[in-house]
C-alpha cells in the first residue's frame, strides 16, 4: 500500500483516469468504474480490521456505539465504502417498475396522451412531455425512457412523422422531471444521502420550481414546433382508432401493483418523519410486489439494471479511495479561494461549473465526487456556517447536475438510452445534433435555476 505523497499521486491518477475512460466511452462505464474501484481497493483503501478495533481513547463513548464501530471495522470493503442506501433504493424501485411494466400501464398512458391530443402532433408532444416528466419524478429516468420511447416510435410512425422531436423532448423532460424528487434522478439520491435530505425536502424545495421549468419548456416546444408539425385528418383518425385498453395485459396485477406503488410513494413522503431510510421503503415496495403480484420472481429480478447498480458501487469505492488519499481535501481547499466572494456568487459559480462538468463527465459520475468535495468545503468555509445557506448550496448543486445532464449526449444515462433506441429505428442521434438541441435547453433552465437560487437567498431561505 502506498503512503504520503505517493498515495495521493496514485489515487489521483486512478481517479482522473477512470473518469476519462467513462467520458470517452472507449470502455463500458461500468467496467471503467469497477476497474478504478479495484485499483483503489488493492492499493489505497484498507481492508477489514481482522484484529478488531482498538478501543483506547474511546472510553467517552457508550458501549453500543463502540460495538457499532467494532462491527463497522470488520465489514467487507464494499460494505464500508459503498452507499447501499442509494444502491438498494434504486434496486427496489427497479423491481417495482419491472412488475408494473408487465401490465402495460405505461403503454396505456402513452396511447391515452395521443388520443387526448386528438391526433394533433404538437398537442401530443406536450402531453407526452408532461407524462414523461411525471413518471420520471417517481421512476428511474432510464426506465421511463425505455417504457415511453417504443410507444412514441409507434405513434410517430402511424402519423408519418419523424420520431426524433418526440424522443428528444421526452428525454429532456425525463431529466427535468427527475430533478423534482429524491428518487427521480440518481444524482438526487446521492445528494440526499450526503446532505441528509428526505423525500419531502425535495418535494418542497425543488418540485414547484421544476413544474415552472417544465411549463416554460412546453411553451417553447409549442412555439418551435407548432407550425412545423402537420398531419392529415386521415392520419389523425388512425390515432383515434387506437384502443389504449388493449395495452393493459394484466388488469389484476395492475390493481395490485398500482396500490403497492401508491403505498411506496406514501412511504417516501413519510420516511423522514418516521425515521426510515429510503432504501427500506423501496425494498418494502419491491417485496410486496413480488409477493402479491403474480409474476415470475426470477424473471423480475433478472430485469434489474445490474450494470447501473455496479456502476454506482464502483463510483462510491472510487470516490472513497480518493477521499482516503486526501484528493477531496485538495479540491475542497481549492474552493476556499471563494471565501472572499459574496455567498450568492459562490453558489452560482459552483452551479454553473457543476452543470458544465456534469454534462461532460456524466452527471452521476460527477455528483458522486462532487458531494464529497462539497461536504469538505462546507465544513471549512467561513461563509457557509449557517445551515440554511449550506442547504441552499446543496439545492443549487442538485439543480445544476440534474439539469446539466441535458447538455450533451453523455450527460445522463437516459440520453444514451434514447439515442440507442432511435438508432435501432433508423434515426441516428449524433453527439453534435444532441448538443444543438440540449445546450439551449440546459442554458435556459440554468438561467432560471440561478434566478431561483438568488431569489431564495435574497428574500429568505
Secondary structure, DSSP 4 states (H G I P E B T S, - for coil): ---HHHHHHHHHHHHHHHHHHHHHTSS-HHHHHHHHHHHHHHHTS----TT----TT-TTS-HHHHHHHHHHHTS-HHHHHS-HHHHHHHHHHHHHHHHHHTTTHHHHHHHHHHHHTTT-HHHHHHHHHHHHHHHHHHS-HHHHHHHHHHHHHHHHHHTT--SHHHHHHHHHHHHHHHTTSTTTSHHHHHHHHHHT--HHHHIIIIIHHHHHHHHHHHHHHHHHHTTT----HHHHHHHHH--GGGG-S-HHHHHHHHHHHHHHHHHHHHHHHHT--HHHHHHHHHHHHHHHS---HHHHHHTS-HHHHHHHHHHHHHHHHHHHHTHHHHHHHHHGGGGGS-HHHHHHHHHHHHHHHHHHH-HHHHHHHHHHHHHHHHHH-SS--SHHHHHHHHHHHHHHHHHHTTSSTTSSHHHHHHHHHHHHTT----HHHHHHHHHHHHHHHHHHHHHHHHHHHHS--
